[in-house]
Amino acid sequence: MAQDEPEMQTSVLAAGLRGRCPRCGEGALFKGGLTLRDKCERCGLDYSFADSGDGPAVFAIFILGFLVLGAALLVEFRLEPPVWVHLVAWGLLTPLVGFLLLRLLKATLIAQQYKH
């Protein structure tokens, strides 16, 4: 971080949870789904430093797999629903939770990159 840049005013976790600028905590980090903006509309922070790579996707896959498998097994052994219930429930829930988890992890990793 250069000397003329203001110090980080928000926590890494808060910026990640809200999907906001890691410096000011006000401007949106994403335009649309997972597409990163060019810069913060509030403080003007250039997001060209941000390169989250495949890290968020790997963590999201591990976390999502653990949660969905655990929930599917719990539902199967407690409720014993027909197979179509599993297909509908997990077919809709898995992509939705995966998207939200990926967005959270990507924003948190970008905030970590800014901080360090």
C-alpha positions as CSV (number, residue, x, y, z in Angstrom):
1,M,0.0,0.0,0.0
2,A,1.4,3.4,-0.9
3,Q,1.9,6.1,1.6
4,D,-0.7,8.5,0.1
5,E,-3.5,5.9,0.3
6,P,-5.8,6.2,3.4
7,E,-5.7,3.4,5.9
8,M,-8.3,0.6,5.8
9,Q,-11.3,1.7,7.7
10,T,-13.4,-1.4,7.7
11,S,-12.6,-5.0,8.9
12,V,-11.8,-7.7,6.4
13,L,-14.8,-9.8,7.6
14,A,-17.2,-6.9,7.4
15,A,-16.1,-6.0,3.9
16,G,-16.4,-9.7,2.8
17,L,-19.8,-10.3,4.3
18,R,-21.2,-7.1,2.8
19,G,-19.4,-7.3,-0.5
20,R,-18.1,-3.8,-0.1
21,C,-14.9,-1.9,-0.8
22,P,-12.1,-3.1,1.5
23,R,-10.9,0.5,2.0
24,C,-14.0,2.6,2.7
25,G,-16.6,-0.2,3.3
26,E,-19.2,1.8,1.4
27,G,-18.8,1.2,-2.4
28,A,-20.0,-2.1,-4.0
29,L,-17.2,-4.5,-4.8
30,F,-19.2,-6.4,-7.5
31,K,-21.3,-5.3,-10.5
32,G,-23.9,-7.9,-10.9
33,G,-23.1,-11.4,-9.7
34,L,-19.4,-12.2,-9.4
35,T,-17.9,-9.6,-11.8
36,L,-15.5,-7.2,-10.0
37,R,-15.9,-3.5,-10.6
38,D,-13.0,-1.5,-12.0
39,K,-12.9,0.8,-9.0
40,C,-14.9,1.9,-6.0
41,E,-17.5,4.4,-6.8
42,R,-17.1,6.0,-3.3
43,C,-13.4,6.3,-2.6
44,G,-12.0,5.6,-6.0
45,L,-9.9,2.5,-5.0
46,D,-8.6,0.8,-8.1
47,Y,-9.4,-2.9,-7.9
48,S,-6.7,-3.9,-10.4
49,F,-4.7,-5.4,-7.5
50,A,-7.4,-7.9,-6.8
51,D,-6.7,-11.4,-8.1
52,S,-8.7,-14.0,-6.2
53,G,-7.8,-16.8,-8.6
54,D,-9.3,-20.2,-7.8
55,G,-9.0,-20.0,-4.0
56,P,-12.6,-19.0,-3.3
57,A,-13.9,-21.8,-5.7
58,V,-11.9,-24.5,-3.9
59,F,-13.0,-23.4,-0.5
60,A,-16.6,-23.1,-1.7
61,I,-16.6,-26.6,-3.1
62,F,-15.2,-28.1,0.1
63,I,-17.6,-26.2,2.4
64,L,-20.6,-26.7,0.1
65,G,-19.9,-30.4,-0.3
66,F,-19.7,-30.9,3.4
67,L,-22.9,-29.0,4.1
68,V,-25.0,-30.5,1.2
69,L,-23.9,-34.1,1.8
70,G,-24.5,-33.8,5.6
71,A,-27.9,-32.2,5.0
72,A,-28.9,-34.8,2.4
73,L,-27.9,-37.7,4.6
74,L,-29.8,-36.2,7.5
75,V,-32.9,-35.7,5.5
76,E,-32.6,-39.2,4.0
77,F,-32.2,-41.0,7.3
78,R,-34.7,-38.9,9.3
79,L,-37.5,-38.3,6.8
80,E,-36.9,-41.0,4.2
81,P,-38.4,-38.9,1.3
82,P,-38.7,-40.2,-2.3
83,V,-35.7,-39.6,-4.6
84,W,-37.5,-36.8,-6.5
85,V,-37.5,-34.7,-3.3
86,H,-33.8,-35.0,-3.1
87,L,-33.4,-34.0,-6.7
88,V,-35.6,-30.9,-6.4
89,A,-34.3,-29.8,-3.0
90,W,-30.6,-30.2,-3.5
91,G,-30.8,-29.3,-7.2
92,L,-32.2,-25.9,-6.3
93,L,-30.4,-25.3,-3.0
94,T,-26.9,-26.3,-4.0
95,P,-26.4,-23.7,-6.8
96,L,-28.0,-20.9,-4.8
97,V,-25.9,-21.5,-1.7
98,G,-22.8,-22.1,-3.9
99,F,-23.2,-18.7,-5.5
100,L,-23.7,-16.9,-2.2
101,L,-20.8,-18.7,-0.6
102,L,-18.5,-18.0,-3.6
103,R,-19.4,-14.3,-3.5
104,L,-18.7,-14.1,0.2
105,L,-15.3,-15.9,-0.1
106,K,-14.2,-13.9,-3.1
107,A,-15.0,-10.6,-1.4
108,T,-13.2,-11.7,1.8
109,L,-10.1,-12.8,-0.1
110,I,-10.0,-9.5,-2.0
111,A,-10.3,-7.6,1.3
112,Q,-7.4,-9.8,2.7
113,Q,-5.3,-8.9,-0.3
114,Y,-5.9,-5.2,0.2
115,K,-5.1,-5.4,3.9
116,H,-1.8,-7.3,3.4
